[in-house]
Amino acid sequence: MFYQVIQYIKFLLKSSNQHGVHSPFVYNLVTKCFYDKTAYGAYNHLLNYRKSLIENHTKIKVTDLGAGSQAMKQQERSVSEIAKNAGTTHKRAKLLYRLTNYFKPESILELGTSLGIASYAIRLGNPEANITSIEGCPETSKFSKHQLQKHQIENISILNGDFINEIDKISLKNYDLIFFDGNHQKGATLKYFETLLKTATNNSVFIFDDIYWSEEMTEAWEIIKKHPKVTVTIDTFFWGFVFFRKEQETEHFKIRV
């Protein structure tokens, strides 16, 4: 936690808003998506979904295949606890909604379903998208499938298994958006990135969650930024965005959201 506080102070000192952006592509993304203040009706659906989780005291036996939770160490956890401490926040869910609404990605991959909050936001952002979400924990995967079906959310295929094993089975296709939200470890993150790099097109976006989770995760982020296929990155502190647009000059931004 101390590491994250120090890094956040550094981020605030170096970051900017749209006024520090000279790339038209990034400027439009920041002003029309990141800073979009529209009160979308989908936000109420996201709040209701989150509320249903916070009010759910069902116990789940959690199998952590990655770095695990920084807030919860016990294996058996209530859905309510997970939603409060480890689930996607409402602010981030709203941003995910705006992102998928803005880019309209047709093929989406999510690594780390958790309770399905992010999956739901992505689905609401583009109802026509084909979404594949991989969850390592069997009980969490089972619960999320049931929960999303209960809310009549379709076009989301939830796979249960080790990320790399499942990725190897599906990485022959191209993805317009990949959300990396699981196993916050340097080696694993870089392995997922390298494996899924071949699925990226010129217009794809990769989003990495918690790039300041630990020193190792920040090191992974810095390595990803320097990859020769990466042209534009945006560091929002909680997420790192990666773009592969060949027509763009290589630039790295720190944007407050």
Backbone bond lengths (Angstrom), bond angles and torsions (degrees), N, CA, C in turn:
res aa  C-N    CA-C-N  psi(-1)  N-CA   C-N-CA  omega(-1)  CA-C   N-CA-C  phi
1 M - - - 1.465 - - 1.527 111.24 -
2 F 1.362 116.73 -40.37 1.467 120.72 179.47 1.523 110.40 -61.34
3 Y 1.333 115.92 -40.19 1.469 120.23 178.64 1.534 110.32 -59.41
4 Q 1.329 116.62 -44.10 1.462 121.18 -178.55 1.531 111.71 -65.27
5 V 1.321 117.13 -38.14 1.469 120.96 179.12 1.528 110.11 -63.18
6 I 1.321 116.59 -46.82 1.467 121.05 179.31 1.523 110.84 -61.82
7 Q 1.344 116.14 -43.37 1.462 120.40 -179.14 1.531 111.13 -66.60
8 Y 1.327 116.85 -34.37 1.456 120.14 179.93 1.532 110.79 -67.62
9 I 1.324 116.53 -39.60 1.467 120.36 176.74 1.524 109.82 -62.00
10 K 1.323 117.06 -42.81 1.468 121.10 177.68 1.520 110.93 -63.54
11 F 1.338 115.53 -39.92 1.463 120.62 178.85 1.522 110.76 -61.46
12 L 1.325 117.07 -45.85 1.455 121.09 -179.48 1.528 111.88 -60.63
13 L 1.314 116.30 -35.20 1.466 120.81 -179.32 1.525 112.58 -72.03
14 K 1.349 116.29 -28.98 1.469 120.43 -174.83 1.531 114.12 -103.44
15 S 1.310 117.13 -15.41 1.462 120.18 -173.94 1.525 111.78 -84.74
16 S 1.338 115.19 167.28 1.459 120.64 179.60 1.518 109.49 -144.99
17 N 1.338 116.64 -176.93 1.456 121.43 173.03 1.527 107.98 -109.44
18 Q 1.313 117.53 -155.78 1.465 119.85 -176.35 1.527 113.34 -63.35
19 H 1.331 116.85 -20.95 1.468 120.04 -177.16 1.532 112.49 -71.38
20 G 1.317 116.35 -15.13 1.463 118.85 177.63 1.514 112.49 -99.30
21 V 1.349 116.46 13.64 1.470 121.32 -175.27 1.524 110.46 -113.78
22 H 1.340 116.92 126.61 1.468 121.66 -180.00 1.533 112.51 -109.99
23 S 1.320 116.78 -7.97 1.458 120.74 176.79 1.530 109.10 -81.29
24 P 1.338 119.72 122.40 1.478 121.43 178.99 1.531 111.98 -57.61
25 F 1.328 116.83 -40.16 1.467 121.18 -179.81 1.524 110.80 -60.47
26 V 1.324 116.63 -49.73 1.462 120.94 -178.35 1.528 110.67 -71.25
27 Y 1.314 117.64 -38.77 1.473 121.76 178.24 1.525 110.54 -58.49
28 N 1.331 116.94 -46.40 1.466 120.72 178.78 1.521 111.44 -63.80
29 L 1.334 116.80 -40.83 1.462 120.86 179.13 1.532 110.44 -62.26
30 V 1.312 116.33 -44.39 1.464 120.83 -178.77 1.526 111.27 -66.75
31 T 1.333 117.63 -47.78 1.466 120.54 -174.57 1.521 113.56 -78.13
32 K 1.334 116.72 -35.97 1.465 120.06 -175.14 1.527 114.13 -94.78
33 C 1.324 116.53 -12.94 1.465 119.39 -178.33 1.532 111.21 -125.64
34 F 1.329 117.52 -63.36 1.466 120.42 -179.00 1.530 111.25 -54.58
35 Y 1.341 116.33 -46.06 1.465 120.47 -174.26 1.533 113.62 -101.89
36 D 1.303 116.71 17.20 1.470 121.48 178.11 1.531 109.00 -68.24
37 K 1.335 116.65 117.70 1.472 121.93 -176.35 1.537 113.36 -96.61
38 T 1.334 116.92 9.30 1.463 120.27 -179.78 1.538 111.03 -60.01
39 A 1.313 116.94 135.45 1.475 121.74 178.07 1.525 108.81 -86.71
40 Y 1.316 116.86 79.23 1.462 121.35 -177.80 1.532 111.24 -66.14
41 G 1.328 115.49 141.18 1.459 120.58 178.11 1.517 112.31 -61.53
42 A 1.329 116.94 -26.81 1.467 121.74 -179.95 1.527 111.70 -61.61
43 Y 1.323 117.09 -26.53 1.465 120.24 -179.98 1.527 111.25 -60.78
44 N 1.327 116.81 -35.56 1.472 120.04 178.54 1.526 110.84 -66.63
45 H 1.338 116.02 -38.01 1.472 119.81 177.06 1.528 110.19 -63.04
46 L 1.322 115.93 -41.00 1.467 120.44 179.67 1.525 110.95 -65.77
47 L 1.332 116.12 -40.25 1.470 119.96 177.75 1.524 111.31 -63.95
48 N 1.321 117.01 -42.30 1.469 121.00 179.86 1.520 111.20 -65.61
49 Y 1.339 115.91 -38.50 1.466 119.81 178.83 1.530 109.69 -64.66
50 R 1.328 115.55 -45.96 1.461 120.69 179.33 1.534 111.05 -62.75
51 K 1.337 115.85 -41.46 1.465 120.64 179.22 1.534 110.86 -61.13
52 S 1.321 116.28 -40.50 1.475 120.28 -179.88 1.528 110.87 -63.29
53 L 1.333 116.17 -31.39 1.466 120.28 178.48 1.528 111.28 -75.65
54 I 1.334 115.99 -42.99 1.469 120.36 -179.52 1.524 111.44 -64.41
55 E 1.328 116.47 -28.85 1.471 120.90 179.22 1.528 112.74 -88.13
56 N 1.336 116.54 -0.99 1.464 121.78 -178.20 1.527 109.82 -97.07
57 H 1.333 116.62 116.11 1.467 120.62 -176.71 1.536 112.03 -104.28
58 T 1.329 116.43 20.07 1.465 121.21 174.44 1.525 109.28 -60.33
59 K 1.334 116.44 138.64 1.463 121.18 179.00 1.528 109.99 -91.23
60 I 1.327 115.22 136.27 1.465 121.63 177.90 1.529 108.84 -122.78
61 K 1.321 116.08 135.85 1.462 120.48 174.73 1.528 107.23 -85.15
62 V 1.318 115.88 106.35 1.464 120.98 -172.73 1.522 111.44 -89.78
63 T 1.323 115.19 127.90 1.458 122.05 174.32 1.521 108.09 -105.45
64 D 1.336 116.71 107.83 1.464 121.08 179.65 1.516 109.69 -88.30
65 L 1.343 116.15 113.32 1.453 120.30 179.13 1.533 111.76 -93.61
66 G 1.322 116.10 -9.04 1.458 120.06 -178.45 1.512 111.66 -116.38
67 A 1.339 116.16 -139.26 1.459 121.25 -177.45 1.520 112.23 -72.65
68 G 1.334 117.05 -18.50 1.453 120.47 179.64 1.504 112.72 81.57
69 S 1.318 115.32 -178.28 1.464 120.78 -178.48 1.517 110.61 -87.56
70 Q 1.335 116.40 141.55 1.459 120.26 175.97 1.519 110.90 -82.44
71 A 1.322 117.40 -17.90 1.464 121.45 -176.80 1.524 112.76 -99.47
72 M 1.333 117.63 -28.37 1.466 121.25 -175.15 1.529 110.18 -126.50
73 K 1.322 115.74 123.82 1.461 120.34 -178.09 1.522 113.01 -108.31
74 Q 1.348 117.72 -21.06 1.458 120.46 -179.18 1.530 110.00 -70.84
75 Q 1.329 116.18 148.23 1.456 119.98 -176.88 1.521 112.02 -74.81
76 E 1.343 116.82 -40.75 1.462 119.69 179.03 1.529 108.96 -90.43
77 R 1.328 115.68 120.85 1.465 120.43 -175.31 1.522 109.10 -133.10
78 S 1.309 116.58 149.52 1.458 119.98 176.55 1.521 108.80 -81.90
79 V 1.318 115.27 152.04 1.466 120.41 177.24 1.517 109.17 -57.21
80 S 1.324 117.04 -39.96 1.455 122.23 179.95 1.531 111.60 -58.23
81 E 1.332 116.77 -45.62 1.462 121.55 179.75 1.523 111.44 -63.06
82 I 1.326 115.76 -42.97 1.463 120.21 -179.67 1.522 110.33 -63.75
83 A 1.332 116.33 -43.40 1.468 120.97 -179.65 1.523 111.08 -61.92
84 K 1.332 116.89 -39.88 1.463 121.13 -177.73 1.519 112.38 -74.86
85 N 1.340 117.13 -38.14 1.463 120.91 -170.95 1.525 115.80 -104.04
86 A 1.326 117.26 -27.12 1.465 118.62 -174.15 1.519 113.90 -127.65
87 G 1.317 117.66 -14.54 1.456 120.37 -179.31 1.521 111.59 -72.22
88 T 1.312 116.76 159.71 1.460 121.82 176.87 1.525 109.89 -59.79
89 T 1.329 117.20 129.46 1.470 120.70 -179.71 1.524 110.35 -67.41
90 H 1.325 115.64 161.56 1.468 119.28 -179.81 1.528 110.90 -63.90
91 K 1.322 116.87 -38.26 1.473 120.92 179.10 1.525 110.71 -60.23
92 R 1.319 116.48 -44.43 1.478 120.15 -178.69 1.528 110.77 -72.58
93 A 1.329 116.84 -34.99 1.463 120.09 177.64 1.526 110.05 -62.66
94 K 1.333 116.03 -40.74 1.470 120.08 178.09 1.525 110.52 -63.73
95 L 1.332 117.13 -39.66 1.460 119.89 178.90 1.532 110.89 -66.95
96 L 1.322 116.96 -39.02 1.465 119.91 176.35 1.518 110.99 -61.09
97 Y 1.334 115.12 -40.77 1.467 119.56 176.73 1.532 109.93 -59.57
98 R 1.317 117.05 -48.26 1.465 120.75 -178.21 1.529 111.26 -64.18
99 L 1.302 116.84 -37.51 1.462 120.94 -179.55 1.525 111.88 -64.03
100 T 1.324 116.19 -46.57 1.466 118.55 -179.18 1.526 110.93 -73.33
101 N 1.321 116.19 -28.70 1.460 120.42 174.87 1.535 110.51 -70.35
102 Y 1.317 116.72 -33.15 1.463 122.81 -178.13 1.540 111.92 -78.35
103 F 1.322 117.00 -49.31 1.462 121.07 -176.30 1.526 113.18 -84.84
104 K 1.327 117.37 -23.21 1.460 122.88 -176.72 1.540 112.38 51.62
105 P 1.327 118.33 51.16 1.464 120.57 178.70 1.523 110.78 -66.22
106 E 1.316 116.77 137.55 1.469 120.46 -177.75 1.522 112.38 -90.94
107 S 1.320 116.14 -30.60 1.466 120.78 -178.14 1.528 108.70 -125.38
108 I 1.340 115.66 119.48 1.464 120.73 -172.27 1.527 110.74 -128.29
109 L 1.331 115.50 139.46 1.463 121.43 175.87 1.522 108.35 -124.33
110 E 1.325 115.52 133.87 1.464 121.45 177.02 1.524 108.65 -122.03
111 L 1.321 116.58 128.02 1.460 121.25 175.64 1.525 107.70 -102.22
112 G 1.319 116.81 103.36 1.453 121.81 -178.04 1.509 112.13 109.51
113 T 1.332 116.85 84.29 1.460 121.44 -178.36 1.519 111.85 -70.30
114 S 1.331 115.53 -39.20 1.466 122.64 -172.89 1.528 108.56 51.75
115 L 1.326 119.39 -126.29 1.469 121.98 -176.86 1.524 112.73 -92.41
116 G 1.322 117.13 5.09 1.467 120.58 174.55 1.521 115.43 87.05
117 I 1.345 118.14 9.48 1.468 120.04 -179.21 1.532 110.26 -64.76
118 A 1.339 115.89 -48.58 1.466 120.01 179.57 1.523 110.67 -65.93
119 S 1.320 116.80 -40.02 1.469 121.27 178.85 1.525 110.48 -58.84
120 Y 1.324 115.47 -42.71 1.465 121.28 179.99 1.534 110.82 -64.89
121 A 1.329 116.03 -43.67 1.468 120.57 179.63 1.523 111.37 -61.97
122 I 1.317 115.61 -42.53 1.466 121.10 178.93 1.526 110.32 -63.28
123 R 1.315 114.96 -43.17 1.468 120.78 -179.30 1.530 111.23 -64.03
124 L 1.315 117.27 -41.75 1.452 120.90 178.74 1.532 111.24 -65.77
125 G 1.340 115.74 -34.56 1.460 120.51 -179.04 1.512 113.30 -65.88
126 N 1.326 116.14 -35.90 1.459 120.60 175.99 1.527 109.21 -144.53
127 P 1.320 117.35 91.00 1.470 122.05 -177.57 1.528 113.77 -60.06
128 E 1.335 117.18 -20.02 1.460 120.66 -177.70 1.524 113.17 -87.53
129 A 1.326 117.57 -8.02 1.466 120.74 -175.13 1.525 111.88 -72.09
130 N 1.317 115.87 150.43 1.461 122.58 170.74 1.522 107.22 -96.19
131 I 1.325 115.99 117.09 1.462 121.23 -173.16 1.528 110.43 -115.49
132 T 1.324 115.67 128.76 1.460 122.26 173.12 1.520 107.50 -115.61
133 S 1.332 116.32 127.25 1.462 120.67 179.66 1.528 108.69 -124.74
134 I 1.317 116.11 132.87 1.468 120.92 -178.96 1.525 109.35 -111.02
135 E 1.330 116.46 128.79 1.458 122.41 178.24 1.525 109.15 -125.03
136 G 1.333 115.91 129.70 1.460 120.21 -177.04 1.514 114.82 -77.75
137 C 1.329 116.90 -29.40 1.465 121.04 -177.27 1.526 111.03 -86.54
138 P 1.328 118.84 121.26 1.470 121.46 -177.55 1.529 113.87 -58.87
139 E 1.341 117.54 -45.09 1.472 119.83 -176.80 1.530 111.69 -70.64
140 T 1.327 116.43 -37.97 1.467 119.62 177.79 1.521 110.00 -65.49
141 S 1.324 116.07 -42.08 1.467 121.39 178.74 1.522 110.64 -59.82
142 K 1.324 116.06 -45.75 1.461 121.60 -179.11 1.530 110.32 -63.26
143 F 1.337 116.49 -44.23 1.459 120.52 -179.57 1.529 111.13 -63.21
144 S 1.340 116.31 -45.49 1.469 120.31 -176.67 1.522 112.02 -65.15
145 K 1.313 116.47 -38.88 1.474 120.40 176.38 1.521 110.12 -57.12
146 H 1.335 115.20 -48.09 1.464 120.76 -178.45 1.529 110.45 -65.25
147 Q 1.315 116.52 -41.34 1.466 120.86 -177.32 1.527 111.26 -65.49
148 L 1.323 117.21 -43.26 1.470 120.46 -179.73 1.531 110.75 -68.16
149 Q 1.336 116.32 -37.25 1.465 119.88 177.35 1.531 110.31 -65.30
150 K 1.324 115.47 -37.89 1.465 122.02 178.54 1.536 110.79 -60.04
151 H 1.333 115.99 -33.86 1.468 120.91 179.08 1.530 111.55 -94.49
152 Q 1.328 115.53 14.29 1.471 122.58 175.30 1.530 112.55 57.32
153 I 1.353 114.61 41.80 1.460 120.96 177.64 1.518 108.43 -95.92
154 E 1.326 115.09 118.96 1.466 120.73 -177.99 1.524 110.76 -111.98
155 N 1.325 115.29 177.96 1.467 123.16 178.90 1.524 113.55 64.18
156 I 1.343 117.41 23.33 1.465 121.12 172.94 1.518 107.84 -120.06
157 S 1.318 115.55 116.92 1.461 121.30 177.67 1.524 107.96 -99.20
158 I 1.339 116.71 113.60 1.468 120.86 -179.47 1.524 109.36 -100.30
159 L 1.331 115.02 120.17 1.458 121.95 179.50 1.519 109.29 -106.02
160 N 1.322 116.79 140.28 1.456 121.00 177.96 1.526 109.33 -109.31
161 G 1.332 115.82 127.05 1.458 119.75 178.32 1.513 111.49 160.16
162 D 1.319 114.81 174.94 1.464 120.64 175.70 1.528 109.17 -63.43
163 F 1.331 116.91 134.18 1.457 120.75 -174.50 1.520 113.11 -51.74
164 I 1.312 116.94 -52.29 1.469 119.71 -172.87 1.523 111.42 -65.34
165 N 1.333 116.76 -36.06 1.467 119.56 178.06 1.524 111.10 -65.65
166 E 1.332 116.28 -42.23 1.465 120.27 179.77 1.532 111.28 -71.36
167 I 1.327 115.89 -37.46 1.472 120.26 178.03 1.520 110.71 -60.24
168 D 1.335 115.59 -42.39 1.470 120.05 -179.33 1.527 111.88 -60.09
169 K 1.325 116.70 -28.17 1.465 120.89 -178.56 1.532 112.57 -79.75
170 I 1.339 116.89 -25.80 1.465 119.33 -170.92 1.522 114.45 -118.94
171 S 1.342 118.24 -0.60 1.464 120.12 -170.84 1.528 114.83 -82.16
172 L 1.328 117.62 17.03 1.464 120.02 177.23 1.526 111.44 -83.85
173 K 1.342 116.51 -14.69 1.459 119.85 -178.14 1.524 110.57 -97.64
174 N 1.328 116.85 171.02 1.453 121.65 177.21 1.531 109.87 -96.03
175 Y 1.311 116.05 145.53 1.458 121.27 177.34 1.519 109.87 -120.70
176 D 1.333 115.13 134.55 1.462 120.60 177.78 1.523 111.23 -81.09
177 L 1.330 115.33 -29.50 1.467 120.33 179.10 1.518 108.96 -145.96
178 I 1.326 116.07 132.89 1.466 121.37 173.86 1.523 108.01 -127.07
179 F 1.327 115.69 126.88 1.462 122.24 179.28 1.528 108.22 -107.80
180 F 1.328 116.78 109.85 1.463 123.24 -178.73 1.530 108.08 -90.53
181 D 1.327 116.83 98.99 1.464 120.95 -174.38 1.518 110.90 -133.22
182 G 1.321 116.07 53.34 1.454 119.64 179.27 1.513 110.27 -169.18
183 N 1.325 117.12 154.26 1.465 123.24 178.83 1.527 111.45 54.83
184 H 1.321 115.09 73.87 1.470 120.80 -176.25 1.533 111.18 -79.56
185 Q 1.312 116.26 62.69 1.454 121.96 177.58 1.529 109.47 -126.61
186 K 1.315 115.85 143.69 1.459 121.49 -173.86 1.526 112.57 -56.52
187 G 1.336 116.45 -54.71 1.464 120.85 -175.94 1.513 112.34 -59.88
188 A 1.335 116.37 -46.02 1.463 120.88 -178.68 1.529 110.79 -65.97
189 T 1.334 116.76 -44.31 1.470 120.76 -179.73 1.521 111.18 -59.20
190 L 1.325 116.68 -45.01 1.471 120.50 -179.73 1.529 111.20 -67.15
191 K 1.323 116.36 -34.57 1.467 120.10 178.66 1.527 110.38 -67.16
192 Y 1.342 117.24 -43.56 1.461 120.80 177.37 1.524 110.30 -61.71
193 F 1.327 115.98 -43.85 1.467 121.19 -179.49 1.521 111.11 -60.05
194 E 1.326 116.43 -49.84 1.467 120.72 -178.38 1.526 111.11 -64.08
195 T 1.333 116.90 -39.68 1.464 120.93 -179.01 1.518 111.37 -67.09
196 L 1.334 116.15 -40.10 1.462 120.39 -175.51 1.524 113.73 -89.18
197 L 1.317 116.35 -5.45 1.461 120.29 -179.57 1.524 111.32 -58.98
198 K 1.321 116.26 -35.02 1.475 120.12 -178.43 1.528 112.28 -70.39
199 T 1.328 117.22 -12.01 1.471 120.27 178.73 1.535 111.55 -90.26
200 A 1.338 116.70 -7.90 1.467 120.89 -175.64 1.521 111.32 -80.92
201 T 1.322 115.22 142.74 1.461 122.12 173.18 1.530 108.01 -110.25
202 N 1.296 116.36 -179.17 1.457 120.87 -179.49 1.534 111.94 -60.77
203 N 1.331 117.03 -28.20 1.468 120.92 -176.21 1.527 113.90 -103.81
204 S 1.321 116.94 7.39 1.470 119.97 -178.72 1.526 111.22 -72.81
205 V 1.338 114.53 155.24 1.462 120.98 172.41 1.522 108.52 -130.70
206 F 1.321 116.06 131.57 1.459 122.67 173.57 1.532 106.51 -105.51
207 I 1.331 116.92 133.31 1.462 121.04 177.69 1.525 108.68 -119.29
208 F 1.328 116.24 122.76 1.462 121.67 -179.40 1.525 109.56 -106.57
209 D 1.325 115.49 123.28 1.460 121.60 -179.34 1.526 110.55 -81.96
210 D 1.340 115.85 145.78 1.464 122.98 172.43 1.524 113.74 52.48
211 I 1.326 116.07 57.75 1.474 119.78 -179.57 1.531 111.84 -72.37
212 Y 1.328 117.08 -9.47 1.474 120.65 174.54 1.526 111.00 -115.57
213 W 1.334 115.30 26.75 1.475 121.26 177.77 1.525 110.41 -57.99
214 S 1.333 115.67 -40.91 1.466 122.75 -178.68 1.525 108.00 -156.31
215 E 1.324 116.38 170.77 1.466 120.17 176.70 1.523 110.46 -59.03
216 E 1.333 116.32 -39.04 1.476 120.90 179.86 1.525 111.69 -63.17
217 M 1.328 116.68 -41.72 1.465 119.22 179.40 1.531 111.27 -66.11
218 T 1.322 116.62 -36.77 1.462 120.31 177.17 1.525 110.22 -67.37
219 E 1.317 116.86 -37.22 1.474 120.78 176.25 1.528 109.93 -62.96
220 A 1.328 116.20 -41.78 1.474 120.27 178.26 1.524 109.92 -61.45
221 W 1.333 116.25 -43.01 1.465 121.52 179.49 1.533 110.87 -60.56
222 E 1.316 116.83 -43.05 1.462 120.80 -179.82 1.529 111.54 -65.27
223 I 1.320 116.98 -36.74 1.470 121.35 177.08 1.527 110.46 -66.43
224 I 1.324 116.00 -43.21 1.472 121.29 179.01 1.526 110.29 -60.86
225 K 1.320 117.29 -43.23 1.471 122.11 -179.89 1.531 111.98 -58.15
226 K 1.326 116.30 -32.67 1.471 120.44 -175.12 1.524 112.95 -88.81
227 H 1.341 117.78 -1.54 1.466 119.28 -178.48 1.530 109.24 -63.63
228 P 1.329 117.82 136.81 1.473 120.86 -176.29 1.524 115.16 -60.45
229 K 1.330 118.36 -22.87 1.468 120.26 179.52 1.532 112.29 -84.14
230 V 1.310 116.40 -13.64 1.470 121.28 -179.20 1.525 109.34 -85.62
231 T 1.326 116.85 128.40 1.463 119.84 -179.57 1.533 112.97 -110.34
232 V 1.321 117.14 -37.98 1.463 120.32 -178.23 1.526 109.49 -133.37
233 T 1.330 116.10 135.16 1.463 120.14 172.78 1.525 108.65 -130.54
234 I 1.337 114.24 149.73 1.466 120.63 175.76 1.529 107.60 -129.49
235 D 1.315 115.82 120.85 1.452 123.01 178.19 1.530 107.51 -99.74
236 T 1.359 116.28 114.24 1.470 119.98 177.07 1.531 110.30 -105.79
237 F 1.281 117.11 15.00 1.452 129.03 -174.74 1.519 112.09 77.14
238 F 1.319 119.56 -57.20 1.464 119.40 -179.21 1.531 111.85 -81.38
239 W 1.335 117.32 -27.26 1.465 121.90 176.56 1.519 110.77 -129.77
240 G 1.333 114.70 150.36 1.453 120.85 172.33 1.520 108.73 -117.84
241 F 1.339 117.00 125.40 1.458 123.05 -179.39 1.526 109.86 -101.30
242 V 1.329 116.27 135.95 1.464 121.61 -179.07 1.527 109.18 -126.33
243 F 1.337 115.65 130.48 1.465 122.02 179.27 1.527 109.78 -124.47
244 F 1.323 114.87 154.37 1.470 121.31 -174.54 1.530 111.92 -122.54
245 R 1.311 117.35 26.95 1.451 123.32 -174.07 1.536 110.93 -71.15
246 K 1.320 116.38 109.16 1.476 121.11 -176.21 1.521 112.33 -65.32
247 E 1.338 116.46 -25.57 1.465 119.72 -179.03 1.524 112.06 -78.56
248 Q 1.345 117.33 -7.38 1.460 121.62 -177.85 1.532 111.55 -92.55
249 E 1.311 115.22 143.82 1.455 120.58 170.39 1.527 107.34 -71.73
250 T 1.324 116.85 142.42 1.464 120.45 -179.66 1.524 110.25 -65.38
251 E 1.339 115.47 119.53 1.459 120.91 -179.62 1.526 109.85 -147.05
252 H 1.324 114.91 149.42 1.469 121.21 178.58 1.527 108.23 -125.89
253 F 1.334 116.00 126.82 1.453 121.54 -175.74 1.532 111.17 -117.52
254 K 1.320 115.17 149.66 1.468 122.23 170.16 1.534 105.48 -119.44
255 I 1.318 115.88 113.18 1.463 121.17 -174.02 1.530 110.64 -121.66
256 R 1.324 115.83 129.67 1.468 120.49 175.10 1.528 109.55 -78.86
257 V 1.323 116.04 129.06 1.474 121.11 -179.31 1.532 108.63 -121.29
